Amino acid sequence: MAQPLTAAEIDFDTPGFRTGYVRLSHSDDRHAFSVIPVPVAVLVGGRPGPTMFLSGGTHGDEYEGQALLHRLLRATDPAGLAGRLIVMPALNLPAVRAGRRVSPLDGGNLNRVFPGDPATGPTGAIAAWVAANVLSRAGFACDLHSGGSSGRYLPCAYLHWGGDVAFRRRKIAAARAFGAPFTVIAAGTGAYGSMTAECDRRGVVMVSAEFGGGASLDVELKDLAGACLERLLAHVGIRDAGVAPVGETRFLRLAGSGSAPMAEVPGLFEPARRIGETVRAGELAGTIWPVTSLGSPGVEVRFPRDGLLVVERVRPMVEPGDLLFQLGTEVDPESLMDF
């Protein structure tokens, strides 16, 4: 087994397999004189090639990607690779240990704080280290997500629409090679502090992915994600040819939050539809039952527009402002190149 090293000692260049830690200094009631060891692995092949960053656990309650990357590390012989993989399955380690979306140490959402700042706390420190030491070396990235504790996704690649036309076409080509059943395109780069935004700023071609959710680990979806990842590694030239996808990915443009059905009252939400179904404007999305007012009628929620259900809420108890579903519409990505 490789010996653990401090992050400063990690060799990114010599062929072989190494593991180490990003050692975060943090002082609070639990961590007075200790470090938070965020694990990182580096696999350098025997042939020249690109560098790709693979991450899971950006949100700690999303498990399929974490399991997939652990399995990939133990099954991959770096001698068979061209180029380099940098792999971090528990990217926001405090959140992973707690099984939470955000860090219990500082409340930080790692996908909202890039390019990071160590002065803001552990979450900002992780982002800053990744930006300076990993994304600065990478040409490609894949960040594996799921719906977490609150939601469930259709199995999909996820592209934010930053960069110029040539850069967008590289993203589309990567998504086609990834070969998930769906590819969701979200207008714009998204939050300035997302990893996607940092990749766009650096010219790193990034494919995010959403597989499953509900704070569980769906083994079939994990295996599907694994096949997609193998195809992506072949596409960028790190692996030999991967397994062909079952069919062409279907591109969906994600509707904005203003087009999503939303809870306007508190209560128990009983959904009437499921992800993967096509719905029409005005159709019933579900009913919110008042928990304490047994004589009051339920409040029906209806879809504000047509679309395919991409995300569903899995927590039945809702408060005003909670989004209950998210919708997408099928689109030709070429039609969005100038968007």
NORGIBEL-V228067 format. One record per residue. N is the residue number from 0. SS is DSSP state (@ for helix, = for strand, . for the rest). NEAR is the number of other ideal C-beta (glycine too) atoms within 10 Angstrom. D_FIRST is the distance of its C-alpha to the first C-alpha in Angstrom with 1 decimal. Layout:
n ss near d_first
N SS NEAR D_FIRST
N SS NEAR D_FIRST
This chain:
n ss near d_first
0 . 5 0.0
1 . 11 3.8
2 . 8 6.4
3 . 12 9.1
4 . 16 12.2
5 = 12 15.8
6 @ 15 17.3
7 @ 9 19.5
8 @ 11 16.8
9 . 18 15.1
10 . 12 15.8
11 . 13 17.4
12 . 9 18.6
13 . 8 16.5
14 . 14 15.5
15 = 13 11.9
16 = 17 9.4
17 = 19 8.8
18 = 17 9.1
19 = 21 11.7
20 = 18 14.8
21 = 23 18.5
22 = 15 19.9
23 = 22 23.3
24 = 12 25.9
25 . 17 28.3
26 . 9 30.9
27 . 10 32.7
28 . 5 33.5
29 . 9 29.9
30 . 15 28.1
31 . 8 30.3
32 . 6 27.8
33 . 12 24.3
34 = 13 22.3
35 = 19 21.4
36 = 16 17.7
37 = 24 17.9
38 = 18 14.4
39 = 24 14.2
40 = 22 12.1
41 = 24 13.4
42 = 25 13.6
43 = 22 16.0
44 . 20 17.7
45 . 13 19.4
46 = 13 22.8
47 = 9 24.7
48 = 18 25.2
49 = 16 25.4
50 = 22 23.2
51 = 28 22.9
52 = 24 21.9
53 = 26 20.9
54 = 26 21.5
55 . 29 22.1
56 . 26 23.2
57 . 27 25.8
58 . 24 27.9
59 . 26 26.2
60 . 21 28.3
61 . 27 27.4
62 . 25 24.7
63 @ 28 24.8
64 @ 31 23.0
65 @ 22 20.3
66 @ 19 19.5
67 @ 25 19.9
68 @ 26 17.4
69 @ 15 14.7
70 @ 14 15.5
71 @ 20 15.8
72 @ 17 12.3
73 @ 7 10.9
74 @ 8 13.8
75 . 19 14.0
76 . 10 13.4
77 @ 17 14.2
78 @ 13 16.1
79 @ 13 18.7
80 . 23 19.3
81 = 16 22.2
82 = 20 21.7
83 = 23 19.2
84 = 27 17.9
85 = 23 17.4
86 = 22 16.5
87 = 24 17.3
88 . 23 17.8
89 . 21 19.2
90 . 31 21.3
91 . 30 23.8
92 @ 23 21.6
93 @ 24 24.6
94 @ 27 26.4
95 @ 23 23.6
96 @ 14 23.3
97 @ 15 27.1
98 . 14 27.5
99 . 18 30.0
100 . 19 31.1
101 . 20 31.4
102 . 27 29.6
103 . 15 31.1
104 . 20 30.8
105 . 16 33.3
106 . 10 34.3
107 . 24 32.8
108 . 17 32.5
109 @ 29 29.7
110 @ 24 31.5
111 @ 16 34.6
112 . 26 33.7
113 . 24 32.5
114 . 18 32.6
115 . 21 31.8
116 . 13 32.9
117 @ 14 30.9
118 @ 8 34.3
119 @ 14 34.7
120 . 18 31.8
121 @ 25 28.2
122 @ 25 28.8
123 @ 21 30.6
124 @ 23 27.9
125 @ 28 25.2
126 @ 28 27.6
127 @ 18 28.4
128 @ 19 24.8
129 @ 28 24.3
130 @ 18 27.6
131 @ 12 27.3
132 @ 16 23.7
133 @ 21 22.9
134 @ 24 26.3
135 . 11 27.7
136 . 16 25.3
137 . 22 25.6
138 . 19 28.3
139 = 24 27.4
140 = 25 26.1
141 = 25 25.9
142 = 24 26.0
143 = 29 25.9
144 = 22 28.4
145 . 30 30.5
146 . 24 33.7
147 . 22 32.0
148 . 18 34.1
149 . 16 37.4
150 = 23 37.4
151 = 22 36.5
152 = 25 36.4
153 = 23 37.3
154 = 21 34.2
155 = 26 34.6
156 = 29 33.5
157 = 24 34.9
158 = 24 36.4
159 = 23 38.2
160 . 20 41.0
161 . 20 40.5
162 . 17 41.0
163 . 8 43.6
164 @ 10 44.6
165 @ 8 42.4
166 @ 14 39.3
167 @ 21 40.3
168 @ 14 40.6
169 @ 15 37.1
170 @ 24 36.0
171 @ 20 38.2
172 @ 13 36.8
173 @ 22 33.2
174 @ 28 34.4
175 @ 18 36.2
176 @ 19 33.1
177 @ 26 31.1
178 . 23 33.7
179 . 26 33.8
180 . 17 37.1
181 = 21 38.3
182 = 26 37.8
183 = 26 39.3
184 = 22 40.8
185 = 19 41.5
186 . 14 44.2
187 . 12 43.1
188 . 17 39.7
189 . 19 39.8
190 . 15 39.2
191 . 12 38.9
192 . 19 35.8
193 . 23 33.9
194 @ 29 30.8
195 @ 27 33.0
196 @ 21 35.6
197 @ 22 33.2
198 @ 27 32.0
199 @ 21 35.7
200 @ 16 36.5
201 @ 15 33.8
202 . 12 34.5
203 . 22 31.2
204 = 24 31.9
205 = 26 30.5
206 = 26 30.7
207 = 26 30.3
208 = 28 30.3
209 = 28 31.6
210 = 29 30.6
211 = 27 32.1
212 = 26 32.5
213 . 19 34.2
214 . 21 31.1
215 . 16 29.8
216 . 16 27.2
217 . 19 29.0
218 @ 11 26.8
219 @ 11 29.3
220 @ 20 29.4
221 @ 20 25.6
222 @ 15 25.8
223 @ 21 28.7
224 @ 28 26.8
225 @ 21 24.0
226 @ 17 26.6
227 @ 29 28.1
228 @ 23 25.0
229 @ 18 24.3
230 @ 21 27.9
231 @ 25 27.6
232 @ 26 24.6
233 @ 15 26.9
234 @ 21 29.8
235 @ 21 28.3
236 . 17 27.1
237 . 23 23.3
238 . 22 23.2
239 . 11 25.7
240 . 9 28.5
241 . 18 27.7
242 . 12 29.8
243 . 9 33.3
244 . 16 34.3
245 . 10 36.7
246 . 8 39.3
247 . 10 40.2
248 . 20 38.9
249 = 16 41.9
250 = 24 42.3
251 = 22 43.6
252 = 20 44.9
253 = 24 44.1
254 . 21 47.2
255 . 10 47.4
256 @ 10 47.4
257 @ 8 51.2
258 @ 18 51.2
259 . 20 49.1
260 . 26 50.7
261 = 17 50.4
262 . 20 51.3
263 . 13 54.4
264 . 14 54.8
265 . 16 52.5
266 = 21 52.1
267 = 13 50.3
268 = 23 49.6
269 = 12 50.2
270 = 19 49.0
271 . 16 51.2
272 . 18 48.9
273 . 10 45.2
274 . 19 42.8
275 . 13 43.5
276 . 13 47.2
277 = 13 49.8
278 = 20 52.3
279 . 10 55.6
280 . 11 57.0
281 . 10 58.8
282 . 14 57.0
283 = 14 55.8
284 = 23 52.2
285 = 24 52.6
286 = 16 54.4
287 = 24 53.7
288 = 17 55.2
289 . 15 56.4
290 . 10 54.8
291 . 7 57.6
292 . 9 60.7
293 . 7 61.3
294 . 5 64.6
295 . 11 63.3
296 . 9 62.5
297 . 15 59.0
298 = 16 58.3
299 = 11 57.6
300 = 23 55.2
301 = 14 55.8
302 . 23 54.0
303 . 16 55.4
304 . 15 54.7
305 . 15 53.7
306 = 24 50.1
307 = 20 47.0
308 = 22 45.1
309 = 24 41.6
310 = 24 40.6
311 = 24 41.8
312 = 21 41.7
313 . 16 40.3
314 . 12 41.5
315 . 13 45.1
316 = 12 46.4
317 = 21 47.4
318 . 10 49.1
319 . 11 51.3
320 . 9 49.2
321 . 17 46.5
322 = 16 46.0
323 . 22 46.2
324 = 25 45.3
325 = 24 44.5
326 = 24 46.2
327 = 24 45.8
328 = 16 48.1
329 = 12 47.4
330 . 15 47.7
331 . 9 47.5
332 @ 19 45.1
333 @ 12 47.4
334 @ 10 50.1
335 @ 15 47.9
336 . 14 47.1
337 . 7 49.8
338 . 11 49.3
